[in-house]
Amino acid sequence: MERIIFVKDGKEIRVENAENSAEGKCTGYTFEEAAPMQVSEALAEYAVSKHQGEYSLEDYLALPDDQRVELIDGVFHDMAAPTLIHQAISSRVWRSFDTYIASNDGSCLAFTAPVDVQLDCDDKTIVQPDVLIICEPSKLRRERVYGAPELVVEVLSPGTSKKDRLLKLTKYKKAGVREYWIIDPDRKRVFVYEFEKGDGCRIYSFEDSVPVGIYGGDCVVDFAQIYEEIQGLYDTCV
């Protein structure tokens, strides 16, 4: 489940699910009690006097290198290591994008996580999409992407599903992302949002070739081929 990390009375608390914690199911603390707590000891050393919702880019950059989190509207969200299936899918989607761009002498660049994205061009949000495409050179900084990518892909994990489907969906749309893919490895589905065409989404299975909207459908990602390549992971990874 998604974790939001705090410290209270010197004790580290990892709220496994914000919705459940509001009902007191996970940690014994209600979400109202947890919300003003400082982030865990690994973070508190760098942002002693702040609470969730108050953190900034400065706090994010001060974190230890091995502390992987996202900062969304001033709130730190812990990011667990992705599964092998997650990594296998995201790397192959990136490969499809990169191959298309290279073979067409494209000016865009495809990246895979971890890449920091200063999504809103402010100091309150830094996200790390699983795969992204950037087409405007002015958004490329040495340390991070500054602004909204043209296309973002998130591969769902048990710890990020709700965040990717709800919070990030809203954030990406408002920031100006043109196209957002949510890949659900368990259900073997791909949800494609082309925000320029409205709020609806197209749903594909792992038997389909999925067209990339920002390229007018000329670029496609063959999920049947991807699944064929990684099917053994589904059989062996339990």
N, C-alpha and C positions, 0 to 999 in steps of 0.2 A: 504494500500500500504506500501511497505517497507520504513522505515524512517532512514535517516542518520542525526545525530543531531549535530548542530553547535551553536556558539554564535557569534554575530557580533554587535559591539557597545553596548555591554551589553544586547542585546536582543536575546532571545532564538529563534532559527530557526530550524524547523524540516522539512527537505526536504522529501516529501512524496514519491517521486519516482525519482531516479537519472536521468533516461532517460527523464522524463518530465521536470525536473528542468533545464536540459541543454537547453531546449527550453523556459525556463522562464514561465512555465505554472502554477506552484504551489505556489511559494513563492515570486515571483517578483525578485529573485536573480537567475542569471544563475549558472550552476554547476561550471563554471570556477571561479565565485566569491565566491561560497560557499566552494569549495574544500580547500582553505587555511585557512578557519575560524577555530577558536578553537572550541572544543566540548562544549556542553551546560554548563550552570553555575554549574550544579551538578558535571560535570567532570572537568571544567576549574580550580576549586579550587585545584585540584590535579595534573594538568598538564598545568600550566599557559602558558608556552611559546611554546607549540607544536601545530602542525597542523595535520589534517587528513593525514594518511600515515606515521606519525612519532611516533605514540604511541607504547608503549611496554608493556611487562608483568608487569613491575613495576607500570605503570600507571593503568593498569587493576586491579591489586591487591589493589590499593589505592582507588578504587571507593567505594561509600557507598554500604552497603549490599543490599539495596532495588533497586539499579540501575542495571537492568539486561541487559547486552549487550554482543555481541560477538566482538572479536578483530580479524580481518582478514587482514593480510599484513599491519599492522599498522593503520588500519581504524576501528573506532568504529561503530558498527551497533546496533541500538536500537532494543530490542526484546519486542514486546507487549505480554501481557498475552495470552496463548493459549485458544481456544474455548473448550467448553465441549466435542464436537465431537472429536476434536483433542486429548484431554486427554484420552477419552474413547478408541480410537483406539490405541494410543501409549502404554497405560497400558496393553491392551490385547495382543498386539504383544510381549511386554516384557514378559508377563506371559507365552506365548507359548514357547519362547526361554528358559526361566528359568526352566520351567517344563521339557522340553526335556533334558537340561543339568543335572538337578538333577536326573532324572530317569535313566540316562545313566552313572552316576558317573563321569560326565565330569569335566575337570579341568578348563574350561573356565568360565567366569562370565558375566552375562548380567546386564546392568545398564540402568536406565531411567533418563531423565533429571530432574533437572539440575546437570550435571557432567562436570567439566572443562576438556577439552582435549587439551593439548599442542601439536597440530597436527604435526607440522614440527620440533619439538624439538628445536625451537628457541624462541626468546622473542617477536615475531611479530604477532603470531596467537594463539588465544584461542577460541575454538568453544564449543558449547553445543548441541550435537546431541540429538534427541528425544529418541532414543534407540541405544545401542551399545553393542557389544560383544568383550571382551578382552580375549585372550588366552595365552599371554605371561606375566608371573608374574613380569618380570623386568619392564614392562610398568606401573605398579600400584604404585603410590606414595600416601602418606597420603592425599595430597591436591588435586591431579588431576591425570589424565591419561597422561603419557608422551610417545607420539608417536602415530602411526596410529592404530586404532582398526581393528580387522579382518572384522567386519561387522558394518555398520552404517545404521540407518533408520531415515529418516526425513519425518514428516507428514506436508504436505503443509498447510500454512495459508495465508490469503490475504497479510499479511505483509512480508512473507518470501519466497513466491513462486519463484520469479525470482532468489533470492540468492541461494535457494536450488537446483533449476534446472540448473543453469549455473555456478555461482561462486563456490559453494561448490562441485558440480560434478567434476570440474577441480581440486580443492584443494584435495579432497579425493583421486582421482586417482593418482595424483602426489605424495601424501604422502605415498602411499602404502596400502591403504584400499583395501581389497580383494573383497568386495561385498558391494554394495550400493543400498538401497531400497528407492524409493520416492513414498509415498502414497498420492494420491490425493482424499481427502474425497468428494469433490464436484462432480467429474467425476466418482467416485467409481472405481478407477484404481490403480494398483500397478505396478511401473516400476522398474525392477530388472536389475542392472548392475553387471556382474561378470567381473571385470577388467582383470583378468588373462586370460579370454577367448576372449578378444577383446573389441571394443568400442560399440558394439550393446547392446540392452536391450531387455528383454522379458517383455511383457505387459500382466497383468492379470486383471480380474474384481473382484468385491466383491462377485462373485458366485464361485470363485475358491479356491483351496487349493494351496498355494504357497510354493514350495520346497526351502529349504535353501541350497545354493550352497556350502558354506564352510563345510557343513555336508553331502555332496554328495546326497542331496535330502532325507536323512533319516528323517530329521526334516522338518515338514511342518507347515505352519500357515493357519488355516482354516478361510478364510475371509468370507465365507458364514455364519459360526457360529458367527463370530464377528459382522457381519451386523445384524444378527437376534437378538443378544443381545442388540444392540444399536439403532435399527431402530426407537424406540420411540423418540430418540433425534432428528432424522431427521424430525419427524412429528411435534415436539413441539418447537424446537429451530429455531427461525426465526431471 
